[in-house]
Amino acid sequence: MGLTYSIERELVTVIAEGSFSVGDVHAAFAEIRSEFERSLPLQILIVDQGSEFEPNREQVQELARGWGEIFRDVPVRIALLVERDIHYGLGRMVSVYAEQHHLPFDVFRHSLDAMQWLAKGEAAGHAYVSGSARPPC
């Protein structure tokens, strides 16, 4: 299982199932980044379907740092859609560390809320940009 993704225009949907590591996440996101030759604004929806991913604090920090590096030259917003309470809490931790890398990230329990949050960047004319000019989540 692990991570699979699909791309439809600027929306990337990542499905997380079973077990995987932070390295697996970084590899998948680096592959997603390589799919785009230019710096298109990306909206990434991670759908956790009850995965076994339960990183510790250091791994959460590494996850956010890695995303910051992978997407340093690309405007991106990442929404995490979860079912389990543990993943909601871990998602909140990721959002705190993502702020340190100026990476718009938030966690949701309902897909409509996640899609609306992702669309906010689009409605703002892709105001979320790489680097320190990104607005806070």
Contacts in CASP RR format, 6 or more apart in sequence:
PFRMAT RR
TARGET T0000
AUTHOR 0000-0000-0000
METHOD contacts of the structure
MODEL  1
MGLTYSIERELVTVIAEGSFSVGDVHAAFAEIRSEFERSLPLQILIVDQG
SEFEPNREQVQELARGWGEIFRDVPVRIALLVERDIHYGLGRMVSVYAEQ
HHLPFDVFRHSLDAMQWLAKGEAAGHAYVSGSARPPC
1 17 0 8 1.000
1 18 0 8 1.000
1 19 0 8 1.000
1 20 0 8 1.000
1 51 0 8 1.000
2 16 0 8 1.000
2 17 0 8 1.000
2 18 0 8 1.000
2 19 0 8 1.000
2 20 0 8 1.000
2 24 0 8 1.000
2 51 0 8 1.000
3 14 0 8 1.000
3 15 0 8 1.000
3 16 0 8 1.000
3 17 0 8 1.000
3 20 0 8 1.000
3 24 0 8 1.000
3 25 0 8 1.000
3 28 0 8 1.000
4 14 0 8 1.000
4 15 0 8 1.000
4 17 0 8 1.000
5 12 0 8 1.000
5 13 0 8 1.000
5 14 0 8 1.000
5 15 0 8 1.000
5 28 0 8 1.000
5 32 0 8 1.000
6 12 0 8 1.000
6 13 0 8 1.000
7 13 0 8 1.000
7 32 0 8 1.000
7 35 0 8 1.000
10 40 0 8 1.000
10 41 0 8 1.000
10 42 0 8 1.000
10 43 0 8 1.000
10 122 0 8 1.000
11 43 0 8 1.000
11 44 0 8 1.000
11 45 0 8 1.000
11 118 0 8 1.000
12 32 0 8 1.000
12 42 0 8 1.000
12 43 0 8 1.000
12 44 0 8 1.000
12 45 0 8 1.000
13 44 0 8 1.000
13 45 0 8 1.000
13 47 0 8 1.000
14 28 0 8 1.000
14 32 0 8 1.000
14 44 0 8 1.000
14 45 0 8 1.000
14 46 0 8 1.000
14 47 0 8 1.000
15 47 0 8 1.000
15 49 0 8 1.000
16 46 0 8 1.000
16 47 0 8 1.000
16 48 0 8 1.000
16 49 0 8 1.000
16 50 0 8 1.000
16 51 0 8 1.000
16 53 0 8 1.000
17 49 0 8 1.000
17 50 0 8 1.000
17 51 0 8 1.000
18 50 0 8 1.000
18 51 0 8 1.000
18 52 0 8 1.000
18 53 0 8 1.000
19 51 0 8 1.000
19 52 0 8 1.000
19 53 0 8 1.000
20 51 0 8 1.000
20 53 0 8 1.000
22 55 0 8 1.000
22 59 0 8 1.000
22 62 0 8 1.000
22 63 0 8 1.000
25 63 0 8 1.000
26 63 0 8 1.000
26 66 0 8 1.000
26 67 0 8 1.000
26 70 0 8 1.000
29 44 0 8 1.000
29 66 0 8 1.000
29 67 0 8 1.000
29 70 0 8 1.000
29 71 0 8 1.000
30 70 0 8 1.000
32 42 0 8 1.000
32 44 0 8 1.000
33 70 0 8 1.000
33 71 0 8 1.000
33 74 0 8 1.000
36 42 0 8 1.000
36 74 0 8 1.000
39 73 0 8 1.000
39 74 0 8 1.000
39 75 0 8 1.000
39 130 0 8 1.000
40 74 0 8 1.000
40 75 0 8 1.000
41 74 0 8 1.000
41 75 0 8 1.000
41 76 0 8 1.000
41 121 0 8 1.000
41 122 0 8 1.000
41 126 0 8 1.000
41 128 0 8 1.000
42 71 0 8 1.000
42 74 0 8 1.000
42 75 0 8 1.000
42 76 0 8 1.000
42 77 0 8 1.000
43 76 0 8 1.000
43 77 0 8 1.000
43 79 0 8 1.000
43 118 0 8 1.000
43 119 0 8 1.000
43 121 0 8 1.000
43 122 0 8 1.000
44 76 0 8 1.000
44 77 0 8 1.000
44 78 0 8 1.000
44 79 0 8 1.000
45 79 0 8 1.000
45 81 0 8 1.000
45 114 0 8 1.000
45 115 0 8 1.000
45 118 0 8 1.000
46 78 0 8 1.000
46 79 0 8 1.000
46 80 0 8 1.000
46 81 0 8 1.000
47 81 0 8 1.000
47 111 0 8 1.000
48 80 0 8 1.000
48 81 0 8 1.000
48 82 0 8 1.000
48 83 0 8 1.000
48 84 0 8 1.000
48 87 0 8 1.000
49 83 0 8 1.000
50 82 0 8 1.000
50 83 0 8 1.000
50 84 0 8 1.000
50 87 0 8 1.000
51 87 0 8 1.000
53 87 0 8 1.000
53 90 0 8 1.000
54 86 0 8 1.000
54 90 0 8 1.000
55 63 0 8 1.000
55 90 0 8 1.000
57 93 0 8 1.000
60 90 0 8 1.000
60 93 0 8 1.000
60 94 0 8 1.000
60 97 0 8 1.000
61 97 0 8 1.000
63 94 0 8 1.000
63 97 0 8 1.000
64 94 0 8 1.000
64 97 0 8 1.000
64 98 0 8 1.000
64 100 0 8 1.000
64 101 0 8 1.000
64 103 0 8 1.000
64 105 0 8 1.000
65 97 0 8 1.000
65 101 0 8 1.000
66 101 0 8 1.000
67 78 0 8 1.000
67 98 0 8 1.000
67 101 0 8 1.000
67 103 0 8 1.000
67 105 0 8 1.000
68 98 0 8 1.000
68 101 0 8 1.000
68 102 0 8 1.000
68 103 0 8 1.000
71 103 0 8 1.000
71 130 0 8 1.000
72 130 0 8 1.000
72 131 0 8 1.000
73 130 0 8 1.000
74 130 0 8 1.000
75 126 0 8 1.000
75 128 0 8 1.000
75 129 0 8 1.000
75 130 0 8 1.000
75 134 0 8 1.000
76 103 0 8 1.000
76 104 0 8 1.000
76 128 0 8 1.000
76 130 0 8 1.000
77 104 0 8 1.000
77 105 0 8 1.000
77 117 0 8 1.000
77 118 0 8 1.000
77 120 0 8 1.000
77 121 0 8 1.000
77 128 0 8 1.000
78 98 0 8 1.000
78 103 0 8 1.000
78 104 0 8 1.000
78 105 0 8 1.000
78 106 0 8 1.000
79 105 0 8 1.000
79 106 0 8 1.000
79 107 0 8 1.000
79 108 0 8 1.000
79 114 0 8 1.000
79 115 0 8 1.000
79 117 0 8 1.000
79 118 0 8 1.000
80 87 0 8 1.000
80 91 0 8 1.000
80 94 0 8 1.000
80 105 0 8 1.000
80 106 0 8 1.000
80 107 0 8 1.000
80 108 0 8 1.000
80 114 0 8 1.000
81 107 0 8 1.000
81 108 0 8 1.000
81 109 0 8 1.000
81 110 0 8 1.000
81 111 0 8 1.000
81 114 0 8 1.000
82 88 0 8 1.000
82 91 0 8 1.000
82 107 0 8 1.000
82 108 0 8 1.000
82 109 0 8 1.000
83 109 0 8 1.000
87 107 0 8 1.000
88 107 0 8 1.000
88 109 0 8 1.000
89 107 0 8 1.000
91 105 0 8 1.000
91 107 0 8 1.000
92 107 0 8 1.000
94 105 0 8 1.000
94 107 0 8 1.000
95 105 0 8 1.000
95 106 0 8 1.000
95 107 0 8 1.000
95 137 0 8 1.000
98 104 0 8 1.000
98 105 0 8 1.000
98 137 0 8 1.000
99 105 0 8 1.000
99 136 0 8 1.000
99 137 0 8 1.000
102 130 0 8 1.000
102 131 0 8 1.000
102 132 0 8 1.000
102 133 0 8 1.000
102 134 0 8 1.000
103 134 0 8 1.000
104 121 0 8 1.000
104 128 0 8 1.000
104 134 0 8 1.000
104 135 0 8 1.000
104 136 0 8 1.000
104 137 0 8 1.000
105 137 0 8 1.000
106 114 0 8 1.000
106 117 0 8 1.000
106 137 0 8 1.000
108 114 0 8 1.000
108 117 0 8 1.000
121 127 0 8 1.000
121 128 0 8 1.000
127 135 0 8 1.000
128 134 0 8 1.000
128 135 0 8 1.000
END
